[in-house]
């Protein structure tokens, strides 16, 4: 993957741009080389590039002023949460302003009566649950990076997590968002305001605006939760078990898969107690009322045993925590196997799991790279982990080619390129494998409606981005079109 060439005209104005930003944020501008090194990438760690300058706003008014400045000076702007994006969504531009929202980390309102929390974008995912758990509530979306990732980044990527099978992705748990547009205008979007623009913003990867506030739904803790672990002698059997559980009309709260290599790495990392002999393990949560949980766990166990699985139930909360800690430690545990990793993110129909798992194993042999399977099995959201050493000649290129083939396979069997990590730069050049030219042009028209100058997170999502004027569209702000004296045809 090639990073975009910087605009040298913008680089020549760096001192002027930095001075202008300092007038807006006297204590919130990072411009020295050492400071910018802390912001030179995200969790797609193979790529690094320092931004032109980084700003650290504390208020939505400051965000609006920064975006208005960027628009007036035709400088690209890249939003950043905690930098946990696995697709390069927060990768800076050498000719752009990086707007890092970590200082905006206040919980603004806790509304238990209406089961809602209003937060700034820099509040971490887990902090939302921590704020209400003593009252018996929690926030359902739970990415593996929930201790670090922020709600602003979750909205940008429409993040999911282990329990999204039953409780949905970020977009299903949003009540409203407040967005600052590239012109510095602040707008509130919700379910009660005409078109579902909030649904458009969720998963828009910072291409349409910067989220400065969000109201999220919180849920009461289920009265009963039981956890099963099913160990299989073959990976296809585990995949078939997933398909059979869903086909039986059972919707677990969570259903996660790990293969043998991942199990071994996780056991060495944090010893959750997975069977050493298993080729694949499913960790499954059932929650709700006692009677429905009892019925669900009994049926799930019967389906798994029918496929030859060894089934074990967690006997107490400590054992439940250990089993789930192992799954959430899968990514860091890979560091015991190789210094570098690509975490892919494709989604497929559940009935295709056995076929796709078998074909990925064959691909691993072709590319001669380490490979582990760990994924949200219930909704078919795959996270194959490709491990390699970037210091070895050609291994990064092979890893990226392997990952691209996995994602193409997902599309081939009726799936999609991404489930929750976003497109970013990682999948950008694969978009034509899923979308036609007309599809991509229509998506770009939507971007033009929000960002006619193409300044918001350019170089992400679209393999090529035509100018909005080429699309025949101009941005309308506050009912006014630019250059109203020009004839329109």
Residue, then its C-alpha position, 0 to 999 in steps of 0.5 A: x500500500x502506498x501512502x498519499x503524496x503530500x501537497x507541497x503547497x500546504x507543507x510550505x505554509x506549515x508555520x502559518x498553519x501552526x500559528x493559526x491553530x495556536x491562536x485557537x488552541x494556545x495550549x493544545x497544539x503539538x508541532x515539534x517532531x518528538x511530540x508528533x511521533x506519538x501520533x504517527x499511526x494507529x493499530x495498523x502498525x505497519x504504516x507510520x507517518x507524522x501529521x503536519x500538526x496535531x491539535x488537542x481540543x477540549x470543547x466542541x467549540x474548539x473543534x468547530x473553530x479548528x474545522x472552520x480554520x481547516x476549511x478556510x485554509x484548504x488543509x486536510x483534517x484527520x480525526x483520531x480517538x485512541x488510535x486503536x483502529x486496525x484499518x488505518x482509519x486514523x493514519x495521519x497525513x503529512x500535509x494534514x491536521x490531526x485532531x485528537x479528541x482524547x481530552x474530550x473525555x467527560x461524561x456529561x449526563x447519566x439518565x437512568x430513567x431513560x437508560x441513556x448516557x451522554x458523553x464526549x467522544x474521548x470517553x472510553x468504551x469501558x468507562x461508560x459501563x463503569x459509570x453505571x454498573x453500580x446501578x445495575x446497568x451496562x453498555x452492550x458493545x464491547x470491542x476487545x480494545x474496550x479498555x482503550x478505544x473511545x466512543x468517538x472512534x466506535x461511532x466512526x467505525x461502527x464497532x461491535x464486540x463480543x456481544x453484538x450478536x444479540x445486542x447489536x453494533x454501535x449504531x444499534x445503541x446510539x440515541x443521538x450524535x452531535x457532529x461538527x461539519x467541515x464548515x464548523x457548523x454543529x448539528x445534532x442528529x437523532x432518530x427524531x429528525x427526518x432522514x436517518x443521518x445518524x445511521x449514515x454517520x455511524x461507520x462513516x470513518x471520519x469522512x463526513x464530520x467530527x463527532x463531539x458528543x453522543x447519547x448512548x443506550x444503556x441496558x440493565x444487567x441480565x438477571x442470569x448469565x451462563x457460559x459454556x465452552x465447547x472444544x472440538x476435534x476439528x475446525x469445520x465441526x466448530x463452524x457447523x456448530x455455529x450454523x446449527x445453533x443459529x438455525x435452531x433459532x437460538x440467539x446467544x448473547x455471545x459466541x466466539x471461536x478460537x483455533x488451536x494455534x490461538x488457544x496455545x498462544x492464549x494459554x501461554x499468555x494468561x492461562x484461561x483453562x482451554x483444553x490443550x487437545x482441541x482444534x477449535x473452541x467456542x465460548x458461548x454466553x446465554x443470558x436473560x431470565x433463568x428459564x430461558x437461559x436454562x433452555x438455551x444452554x441445554x439446547x446449545x450443549x446438545x448441538x455441540x455434543x452432537x458434533x463430537x464436542x467436549x462441553x464444559x460450563x463455567x461454575x462461577x463468576x471467576x471461571x466465567x471471567x477467565x474464559x472470556x479473558x482468554x478470548x479478549x487476550x487473543x490479539x496481544x497473545x499473538x506477540x508470543x508468536x511473531x513481532x507483527x500481525x495483521x488482523x483482518x475483518x471480513x463478514x460471511x454468511x454463517x452457513x459458509x463458515x466451514x467452507x471458508x475456514x477450510x479455504x483460509x487454511x489452504x491459503x496459509x500454506x500457499x503464503x507460508x505465513x503463520x495464521x490463527x483464527x479468532x472471530x465473532x462466530x455468531x454473526x460470521x464476523x471473521x478476524x483471521x490473525x496473520x502473523x509475520x516479521x516485517x523485518x524479513x524481506x517480503x513478509x509484509x507484502x505476503x501478509x497483505x496479499x494473504x489478507x486481501x485474498x481472505x477478504x476477496x473470499x468473504x465477498x465471493x461467498x456472499x459476505x462483505x469486506x468489513x464487519x466492524x474495523x472499517x475500510x480505512x486504507x487497509x481495504x480501500x483498494x479492495x472496494x471494487x471487489x464488492x462495489x461497482x463503479x456506480x455504487x462507489x460514485x453514489x457513496x462519493x455523492x453522499x460525501x460531497x453533500x457533507x464535505x465538498x472540498x474532500x478535506x475530511x480524512x482524505x485517502x481513506x475508504x475510496x480507492x479514487x476520489x473524484x472532485x465533487x464538481x466532477x460529480x455535478x454536485x456542490x455543497x449547500x450550507x445554511x441554504x446558500x450555494x457557493x458562487x451564486x452569481x455563476x449560471x447553473x446548467 
